[in-house]
């Protein structure tokens, strides 16, 4: 009897060793994931202090996050930027998108934002490789709390297969868009306390220069109107460039979760806006974001979608009136060079001493000035400089400034200077283009673009 028990125990021990060996080699029984180690820890959310949903723990959203890279901030920033990314059959645009976000922002702007990336694919190997790439290229942004990378494991997702086929979509299309809604729901839920405002982007876009400052200016203008708004749109495409208040994010994340299988996310956002009592679309032009992906994350299909209103170097100039003594051709008025859009100033052959002057509605401390002239290699300014002026004076026909200081020469028809405030520490009332030598060719001034230092109180003119 004792011998039989001993043999039984030995047999059980051998079976346990075999099972344990299989588990170590292949992972849990039934798991098809490759044996790749992934260092991660629980990612605690910064809970929104303004949301009644979260403060009272109403409508709980049951989900847990893995922190893959980055150091979450302990205090709220001005802007949280959310991106969800999955493994694509052809190419990857995530690093390029992040590169555009950070390179098109000044150091001051980057300090006021945090980009949150949800790696939403269940392929462990892809996540490990992606995190490694991001840690290599964006080490400083990760260390300074400007970039956070998180993941939600598959166990927290409801069913995404066998769903009803609204709009007669094929089953795999229904699965794709339903999963995408859940990805965005979890991403928005995690980001709800990280910024006063939240910007939704996709992982295959490029950004306009100083998009952060443009958004901040538009928000200030909208808040000053004292009207209800839920969504500000800075791109006409899909779920790109959509801005929300942080206080609304807990509701938005649950809205996407509740109706995840009904319709695509960009259709749901229209319904959310209307439910939040914003009747009219608030779409700003030119667009601040451009879709750059060639191949879709859905089956790697070719995707040529572009936003026709995008300007890479666009900035919403402050209000100004523009005057010139150059002879204007047809309706190509001086104001066109300052205002947003595709119009431009077109003048006949300028003489030395001719000018085009933008007079700001209020003085501003400038941080960036850009001037573009010419078109197709013709009609560009051959000899001119850019100047800043102070002390506004008015005549019967126009305005100008009493004194000007040179900023720099226009070369090859273009001028650009960053960190202007380091050279000119006082507020300016005028931006002038002064022709320094006559030319036979006509001249096109396509764009004058400036940025001003955020939060700088205006100085007297």
PyMOL commands that set and color helices and strands:
alter all, ss='L'
color gray80, all
select helices_A, chain A and resi 2-26+52-55+94-103+107-111+124-137+139-143+154-156+166-168+171-191+211-224+246-258+265-275+334-337+420-423
alter helices_A, ss='H'
color red, helices_A
select strands_A, chain A and resi 41-42+66-69+77-85+113-119+147-151+195-200+205-207+232-233+242-245+289-291+320-324+345-347+355-364+366-373+384-394+399-410+414-418+428-435+443-452
alter strands_A, ss='S'
color yellow, strands_A
deselect
rebuild
show_as cartoon
